[in-house]
Amino acid sequence: MNKIKGALDLKKEILRENLCTACGACVGLCGYFGTFQGRVVMLDSCELTEGRCYAFCPRTKTDNRRIRTQFFDQNDLHPDIGPCRGLYMTRAIDEKIRAGSQHGGTVTALLKLAMEEGFIDAAILTRSAGGLNPHGVLVSRTEDVEKCAGSSFQIAPSLAILNQALKENQHKRIGVVGTPCKTLAVYKMKSYYQINNDENMNKIPLVIGLFCGWGLEWLGLEKVMKRWALDEDVLHIDFPPSKYQIMEIQTRRKRIEVPLNEIYEVIKESCNYCPDLTAEFSDLSVGGSRSSKGWDFDRGWNQVIVRTINGEELLKTAKEKKVLEFHEIESQNIDKLKRAHIGKRNKAVQNILKRTGTRSDLSYLDLEDAVLESCLEDAIRGMNEIAKKVE
């Protein structure tokens, strides 16, 4: 394992450097960390030189190679998109689930099925009001899963709820849904427990990752909402494909289009250094669909990357039980997804290089990770091309 440090190191290297993703992985382990308005704060000084807070953080040094070896079939590894056993286009067959979901309702339908079939007995989810002010929740009844449907682009520290659930030991099989930073943190937890022979590793049998381009600062998004949707009852927030260059706000009375330039100004700084668009560390990765049929069609469907045998088994069960509807995937979809994933990875490496000023220091990224080798060269080549254009 990479060297595990303590809480003061986490404060110095991550919190003070604005690298914290606010996933909540360090919260709930002890009384030294807490959260406020989407931010993780250190409440008191801790003198421990080694701690789980540092070990679990997705922005401390991570041995991705070891995690891939421990939890994924090496034959499924693809350098341009991570572990992949298949790509599918799906949506919930239940129209009620689809109506209350962000896009196709795939995650909601899969979670309800996972509980009904015994894959899990509880799940760590995020609940919000129209996508605003989200908070983590532990759900153990299928009827409560739909209450957490829909996306929030503010990152909630929901892994604090996972830490609490593991400590209380009331559930034996807990599923987790989260953005790439959260799913990486969960796999760091699973790896840590495995090395220390802790039974908690077996309590997280299902991890569903959500495609994520970036998250938004809580207060920044609040200011945008006050400017564009003051006194409106917001039902839904969404981001159509990039060609539209808008954020879409759906209220009870109207649809509002916010220029994307205003949103770029409130992106969390830590998201600029994230190389993972599709949640590589998960059993299933789910995101919005992108096909040749256009946005009006795609907004009702999801893309699903199967990454593990567990994920494959759940998706197979969903098909057999007629929980999900499957649409033929277009041949260019995987290529589009790979290009988008590589683009985010390259941009993150470029931003890290600008931050550190040297290719020998990629912040929390592992210099010996073969996946990053070609990415590093591509990032440097891209920066040089931009510099030439400026000259």
N, C-alpha and C positions, 0 to 999 in steps of 0.2 A: 504494500500500500504506500501511497505517497505519505509524507510525514503529516501526522495529525497534530495540530496545534490547539490552542485554547481560545476562550471567549475574548480575551483582550486582543489576540491576533485577528480574530474575526472582525472585531470593531475597527481595528487599524487598517486591515487589508481590504475589507469588503464594505462595511457601513460608511466609513469616512471617505472612501474612494468612489461612492455612488455606484457600486457594482451590485448592490443588493437587489434581488428581484422581488422581494417581499413574498416569497413562497410560503414562509412560515415554518420551514424545516428546523430552525433553531429555537422555535418558540414552544413552550410546553414541556420541554425536557427538564427545566429547572425554573427558578424564579427570576433569572437574570435578564431574560429577554421578553419583550412584549410588543404589541402592535398598536398603531394609532393612525387612522385615516390612510390605510394602505401602506404604512411604513413600519419597518421593524426598528425598534429602539432598544438600546441596552439600558436597563433600569438601575443596575448596580454593578460594581466592579467585582469580577470573578478572577481569582488567582490561579485556577487550575491550568496547568500547562498543556493538557490534552483534554478534548471534550467532543461529545457527539455533535454539538452545535457546529463545530468547525468541520467535522468529518462528513456531515450530511449536506452542508451548503453546496448548492450547484455552481457557485462561483469561486470555490477554493479548488486547488489543483486536483484533477480527477484522472485516474488511470482508466480511460475508456476502453483500452485494449483488454484489461483484466475483466471488466464488467461484461464486455461482449463475449469473452471466452466462457464466463460463468453462466450466463443466462440465455445465450442465443446460439442457434445452430450455425456453425462456421460456414456451412454451405449456403446459408441464406444471406450472408453479408454482401452488401453492394456499396462500394465506396461513395457513390453519388446519391444514395438515399437511405442508407442504413439497412438493417435486417429487413428482408422482404420475401414473404412466401406467396404473395399475390396482391393484386390491386383490384378493387371492386367498386361499383357504383350502386348505392343502396338508398332506400328510404323506408320509414316505418309504414307498414300496411295500415295500421290504425290511423284513420284520418284525424282523430282527436289528438293523438300524440303529435302528428305533423303540424297541426294548427297552432300548437303551443310551443313549438320548438324553433330554434334558430333557422335551420334549413330543413333537412329531411327527417329529423327526429331519430336518426340512427342510434345515437348514444343513449337516449332515453329508453328506446325499445330494447336495446341490448342489456341495459342495467336491470330493467324489470325482469327480463328473461333470465338473467344471471342469478337473480334472487330466487325466482320461482323454481329454477332447475338445480339450485344448490351450489352453483359455482362460487357464490359469495353469500354471506348472511347480512352484510351491511356495506355501505359505500360512503366515501368521503366526497362530497359534492360542493358546489357553490350555488348559493341562492341570492337573488337580487330582485330589485323592483324595476322592471323594464331595462335591465342591464346596468343599473346604477347602484353604487354603494353595496357591493357584493360581500358576502361573508360565508365562511366555510361551515358546513353542517354535516353531521353524521346521520345518515338515513338508513333505517332498518326495515321499513315497510314499503312494499311496492307502490302503494297508493301515494306515497310522499315523493317518489322519484320525479313525477311530472311537475311538481311544484318547483323543481330546480332546473327545469328546461330553459333553454335560451342561453345566449352568451353574454358575458360582461367583458368589456375591454379594459376595465380596471382590474388589476391583479389582486385577488383576495388571499390572505395568508392561511389558506385552508389546511396546509399540512400541520399546523398547530393542533387542529382537531384530530388528525391522524395520531400524532404523538400522545394526545390525551386518551384516545381510544385504545392504543396499544398498552398504555400504562394501566388503564382500568381493567383490561383483559376480560371484557364482557362479550366480545365477538371473536370468533376463531378464524373467519375468512372475510377480510375487508378488501373491497375494491376501491380503487382511487382513480378519479378523473382529473386531469390537469393539463396545463400548458407544458411545453418542452422543459422549462426550468424545473417545474414541479416533478415531472416524471423522472428526470435525471436524478433529482434529490431522492426520490423513492428508491431508485435502483442503487444509489449510494447507501441508503439505509439497508436495503436487502443484502448488499455485498458486505457491509460492516457486520451485520448480524451473523452472516454465514461464517465469516472469519472468526468471530467470537463465539460460535456455536450457540447462538441465541435463537430460541424457538420463534421469535418474532418474524424471522424471515418467511416462515410458512404461513403467516397470517395475512400476507398481501399477495394473494394468488392472481389478481387481475388488475392490470394498469392500462387505462385507456387514455391515450394522449390526444391532445387537440392541436391541429395545425395553428400556428401563431406567427404572425409577422412582427408584432410588437404589442406591448401593453401601454396604457396611458396613465399619466400621473393623475391621481385622484382629484386634487384641487384644480389642476389644469383643465380636466374634463368638466368639472363643475362650472368653471367660468365660461367654457364654451356653451354648455347647456343653458346657463342663465342668459347668455347673449342671444341664443337662437330659439330656445324653447321655454322661456320663463313662464311659469304658471301653467304649463302644459302637462297633461298626464301622459308621461312617456310609456309606451308599450314595448318598444323594440328599437334597438340600434343595430345598424349593419353597415358593412363596407362592400359595395359592389366591386366588380373587377376594376383594376387600376385605370383602365382607359376612361372610366367615368369621373375619376378624380373627385369623389365626394364621400362624405359620411351621410348615411341616411337615417333620419330620426322619424319614427312612426308614432304619432300620438293618437289619442282618441278622436281628435278633430281633423288632423291633417298630416301630410307627409312633408318633411323639411329636408332640404339638401344643404349640407354644410361643406364649403370648399375644403378639399383635403389639405391645402396649405396651412389652414388653421390647426388641423390635427397634428401635423408634423411638429408643430411647436410644443406640443404637450406629450410627446412620446417619452417614456421613461428612459433615462440615460443608460441604464444597465442593459436595456434591450438592444442598444446599438452594438453590443459586444456578444450577442447570442448568435451562434452559427447554425442553430437547429430550427428549421421551419416546420418539420413534420413530426416532431416528437419521436426521434429514433429509438429512445429507450422506453418501450411500452410493449404491451401485447397486441394492441390494436391502435392504429393512429387514424383519426377521423377529422375530416375538414370539409369545406364547401366544395361542390363540384365545379369543374370548368370543362365544358365540352363545346363542340361546334354548334350546338343548338341555341346558345345564347343565354343571357342572364335570367330572362323570364322563366326558362325551363330549369336552369341549373340551381336556382335558389331553392328549389324543392327537393334537391338531392344532395347526397354526401359522397365523398370519396373515402374509401377505407383501405388502409395498408395493413395487411396481416403480417405480424412480425414473429410470432411464436406459435408453438403447437397449441397452447392454451387459447390464444386468440382465434386460431383456426377452428378449434373445436366449438367455441362459442358462436362463431359466424355460421358454421355448418348447422348447428342446432337451430339458429335463427331462421335459416332457410327451410329446414325440415318442419319446424313448427309454424311456418308461415307468419313469422313475426316481421321479417324484412322482405321487401320487394327488391329484386335485383334487375338492373338495367345493363345491357351490353356495354362494356367499356370500349371506348374508341382507342385505336392503336396509338394515336399520338398523345393520349393522356399521360402515360408513364413518362414519356420524353418531356412533356411540358412540366410535369411535377418535378422531375429531376433537375431541369434547368432552373426552376424557381428555388429549389432547395440549395443547389450549388451557388446560385446568385446570392442568397442570404448568407451562406457560409463565407463566400469570398468577401462580401461587404463587411461582415463582422471581423474577419482577419485584417482587412484594411484598416478598420477603425482601431483595432488593438495595436497594429503597427504604428499608427499615428500617435497613439497614446504612449506606447513604451519607447518608440524611437529606434527599436532594434529588433531584427528577426530572431535574435537569440532569447527574447523574452516575449512570449505570447500570453502574458498574464496567467489566467487560470487554465488555458489550453495546454495540452500535453505535446511538447515538441517532438517526442518520439512516436507519436501516433501516426501511423502510415497514412491514414485517411486525410490528414492535414498536409502531408508533404506536397502533393500536387496543388492543393488549395492555396498553400503559401506562395508557390511560384505564380499561380494565376493571379493572386491578389497583388503581388509585387508588380507583375506585368501590367495589370490594370492601372495601378497607381502611376507607373511610368508613362503609360499612354495618356493619362489625364494631364500629367505634368507637361508633356510635349505639346498638347493642345493649348494649354495655358500660355506656354512660351510663344 
